[in-house]
């Protein structure tokens, strides 16, 4: 214990970018496991004989767990710091996903994915708080973008590595090994990462103050609006992740392997977007975030409409740039969103604020993928579903414009 305190007090000696590396590694491995439900959904669906709507419930279960965990995790990380939570998150998610590979019951599959989602959701406020304390505002957008890149990079790696391996060896042993790797990465991050010395200087919240702070979050209109925007953006992002392989394979008659490559293209583009949007915000817009989210919403409208209207004869090569732009926009927004959520409140409440925002944002991931799958089951095609994403982005534009007006009234530049 004394050694831990000494190491924590010496945190000022550590390079922020080195600390970012360990946060990034943890984020990559959590996404590598959790977001594998997208590319592996085809194989899991075949194994359990699932409809498209039932496949859509797989990521929904993950994000139900995230929604349940995000606010308590924000409270815990504000009290305990990021370091110990990194270890807890890895064990929670890793053990849950190990368990889901060992049975053949659909209801238990959903329950264990939800348990894994608790770890998945707790990772966001855990790593976000580390970024807030280790980086100043004008460098925070870039740092947050790099950290958030870990989600799409981990997701892309799952499509690039886990899907081909699962086709050859089966999804169960492959997913089990991925879960073991997550636990190992969590232990490594725990031993190498250090909390910033200022992170423990604020008074710890009691439960009474915690509930008061949580209630104050609901009265913070900009935070509420950006969280509702994230609801639509998150749901659209997970819909793309869940159904791009189905869509490419079934409608465009692209092979399962090449359909998986399109999934990788969307996630790699999303990784570039998470860093790119952060750099653009920091260097060209002086740390302003809302304008970036507006551009992302417009690009998503154009991309989803294009995917909805392309003919069935469209080839793999033609789809690459379309999917790349789609992924760059809808899978690249998260870093900017996390910056906005954490910068609308004092530093010491950043964990709770991001947890609150993630809780609301997770509702979109819970609802939209199965609704999209239901649209496909009922209509027999994907057009209506992709156009519905464009409609959601119009709602996002309205919410972001409302945030801009509110911030101007309060002289808060963001």
N, C-alpha and C positions, 0 to 999 in steps of 0.2 A: 504493500500500500504506500509506504514511504517513497519507494522507488517511482511508483506511478505519479505521485504528487510532484516529485522532483522533476520528472520528465515533462510534466504538464507546465510547470513554472518556467521551464527552459524553452518553451515553444517559440519564443521570439527569435531563437537562434536558427530556426528552420526556414528554409526557402519556401515561400508560398507556392511556387510552381511545382516543387517536389511534393508538397501536400496535395496539390491538385492531381498529380499523377496517381496517388493512392485512392483518391475519391473517384477518379476516372476508372481505374481498374475495378473497383467495387461496382460502379454503375454498369460497366460493360458486362460483367459476369451475371449480375441480376437480370439484365435485359436478355443476355444470351440464353438464359433458362426460361424466363417468363414469357418473352416474346416469341419463343419457339412454337407456341401454340398456333401462330399464324401459318408458317410454312408446313408444320406437321399436322395441321388441321385436316388436310385431305386424308392422310393415313390413319389418324385417330378416328375420323368419321367413318372410314371403311371398316375399321376394326370393330367399332361399336354400332355400325349400321345406322348412322345419324342422318337426319335431314339437314338442309342448309341452315334453317333456324336453330336447330340443336347445336350445330357446329358454332354458330354465332354466340351461343351461351357459354362457350369455353372461355374466350377472353372476357366476357361479361362477368363470369365468376371470379376471375383474377382481379378485376377492378371493383367488384363488390368488396373483396378483402381490402383493396387499397383504400376505398372510401371509408371503411370502418376503422382503418388503422391510421389514416393520415393526421387527423387532429390529435388523438392520443400520442402519436409519435412526435408531433410537433411540440407538445407539452413536455414529453420525456427528454427530447434532445435539448430543449431550452434549459432543463434542469441538470441533465447529466453530461451534455456535450455529445459530439458526433462519434468519438472514438469507440466507446463501448457499444453504441447502437449499431455500428458497422458489423460487429461480431454477431449480435443478436439477430439482425436482419438476415445474415447469411445462413445461420442455422435454421431459422424459422422457415425460410423459403426452400432451402436445400432439402431438409427432412420431409417437408410436405410433398415435394415433387418426386422424391425417392418413393414415397408411399403410393403415389398415384400410378406408378408403373407396375405395381404388384397385384392388381385386381382387375376385374372385368365388369364392374357395376357403374353405370352411367351416373347415377345419383352421387355415388361416393367419389367419382372422378370430379364432379362439380364442387363437392365439399372440400376436397383436398386442394384443388386449384384455388378455391377461395382462401384457404388457410395460407397457401403460398402467397396469395395476393396481399396478405397482412404484411409479410416481409417486403414484398415488392413496393407497397405503398409507403412503408416506413423509410425506405431508402431515400426518397425524394427530400423530405424535410431534413433528414440526417445529413445528406451531402450538401444541400442548399445552404444550411447554416454554416457549414465549413467555408463555403465560398464567400458568404457575406462577411465573415470575420477576417479571412485571409486577404481579401482584395478590396481596394477602394472603388468607388462607384465608376470612375472612368475606365477602369480595367476589369470591372466585374462582369460586364456584358460579354467580353471575350472569354473570360474564365468560365462563366456559367455556360456559354455556348459550347466550349470544349468539354465540360463535364456532361452536359446534356447530350453531346454527340455520342457519349457512351451508350445511350439507350438505342439509338438507331444503328450504331456500329455493332453492338451486341446482337441486335435483331438481324442485321445483315449477315453476320457470321453464322447465326443459327440457320439461315436459309442456305448459305454457301457450304457449311460443314455438316450440320445435323440432318438436313433433308436428304442429301445423297447417301449419307451413312444409314439413315433410317430406312431408305428404300432397299438398301443392301442387307442390313442386319436386323431391321425391325425398329420401330420407334421406342419400344420400352427399354431395351438395354442402352440405347444411345442417350435417351433422356436421363436415365439413372446416372450414367457417367457424368453428364453435364451438371447434374445436381451435386455430385461429389466435388467437382471442380469449383463450384460456387462456394461450398463450405471451406475449401482450401484457400480460395482467394479472400474470403472474409477473415480468416485467421491471419493471413499475411498482412492485410490492410490494418488490422488491429495492432499488430506489433510494429508497424512502420509509421502509421499516421499519428499526429499529435494535434490536440486542440490548441487554438490560439490562446495566449495568456489572457486576453481581454474577454474571452468567451465565458469565463467563470467569475467575472467581477461584479455582475449584476445580481441583485437580490433574487433568490429563488422564489417562484410563485407558489403560493398555497393553492389548494384546489378551489377555494372560494374566489381568489383573484384570477385563477385560470378561467373559471366559468364567466366571470365578469369580462375578462379580456376576450373570450370567445364571443360573448354577446355583442361586444363593441365591434367585432369584425363584421357582424351582420348589418351594422349601421354604417359601415364604411362603404359608401356607394361605389367609388371607383374600384375597390377590391371586389365587391359583389358583382359589378358589371363585367370586370375582366375574368372573373371566375365563371360566369355564365357564358361568356365568349369561349372560354376554354372548354366548357361542356360540349359546345358544338364542334370546336376544332379537334378535341380529343376523340370524340365519337367518330368523326369523319376520318381521322388518321387511322384508328383501329379498324374501321370498315375497309379501308384500302389494304391494310396489312392482312386482314382475314380473308378477303375475297379476291384479291388480284390474281392469285394462283388459280382459283376456281374459274374466274372470268376468262382468263387467258386460255386455260385448258379447254373449257367447255364451249365458250362462244367463238373464240378465234381459232380453235383447233390447234393451238400451240402445244408441243409436247410438255409433259409434266416437268422435265428437267429445265427447259427453256422458260416455262412459266415461273419456276423457282428463281431463275436468273432475273426475271423482271421484278420479282419481289426484292431480290438483292439490290437491283438498280434503284428501286424506290427508297430503300433504307440507306444505301450509301449516299444517295442524293440528299436524304434527310440529315445524315451526319454532316455533310458539307453545309447544309442550310443552317444547322444549329450553330456552327462556328461562324459561317459567313454572315448570317443576320446579326449576330453579336458584334462582329468586327465592324460591319456597316453602321450599326447603331452607335458604337463607341467612337469611330473615327470620322464619320461623315455627318452624324446627327447629334454629336455632343452628348451621347448617352440617352437620347430620347428613344422611347420604346414603342409608343402607341402607333406612330406613323409606320413602323415596320410591320406591326400586326395588320394594319390596314392594307398594305401591299400584299401581304401573305394571303389575306382573305380574297382579294381580287384575283390573284394567280390561281387560287384553289377553284374559284368559280369557273375560270377559263379551262382549267385542266379537267375538272369533273365533267363539264359539259362536252368537252372533246371526247373523253372516254365513252360517254353515253352515246355519242352519235357516230362513232367510227363504224364502218361496215364490217361484216363478219370475215371478209377476205383480207383484212388488214394483217400484215405480216409482223413477225417478231422484230425485225430491224426498225420498222416504222414506229412501233410501240415504244422503243427505248427512249427517245427524247420526250415523248408525251408523259411516260411514267416518271422520267427523271425530273421534269418540271413539277409534276404533281407531288412527288416525294419531297423535293427541295422546299416546296411551300408548306404542305400540310404536316409533314414529318419534321419540319425544321423550326416550327414556331415555339417549341417548348422552353428553350433557354430564355427567350424574350419574355415569355409568360412568367417564368419563375422570377426573373428580374423585377418585373412590374409588381408582382405579388409581394416580394420581400422588401421593395423600396417604398411601398405605400405605408409602411409602419416603422416604428423605431427598431433598431438592430436587435434589441433583446427580445422582441416579439416576432422576429423573422421566421423562426421555426413554426410557430403557431399560425402565422399568416399564410405561409406556403401550405401548411397542413390543411387549413380551412379551404384554401383555393383548390387544392388537389381533391379534397372531399367532394366539392361541387363539380369540379371538372371531370371527376370519375363517373358521374351520373351519365354523361354522354357515352362513355365506353361501355357502360352496363346496358344502356337502352338501344343505341343505334345499330351495332352489329347484328343482334337478333332481328331487329325490325327490318334491316336491309335484307337479311336472309329470308324473312317472311315475304317481303316484296318479290324476291326472286322465285320463291316457291309458288306464290299465288299467280304472278304474271307470267311466269315461265321465261323471263328474261331479266337483263340487268339494267336496262335503260332508265326505268323509273327510279331505281335506287340511286344511280349516279346523279341524276338530275335533282334528287332530293338533297344531296350534299350541296349543290349549288344554291338551293333555296335556303339552307341553313347558313350559308356564308353571308347572305343578305342580312339575316338577323344579326350576325356577328358585326358587320359593318355598322349597323344602327347602334349597337351597344358601344362600340369603340368611339363613334362620333359623340355619343352621350358622355363618355368618360372624358374626352378632350374638352368639351364645354365645361364640365364640372371642375376639372383641374385648372382651367383658365380662370374661373371665378375665385379659386383659392390660391392663385399664383403659385401653383405647384407644377413645375416643369418635369414632364416624364414622357 
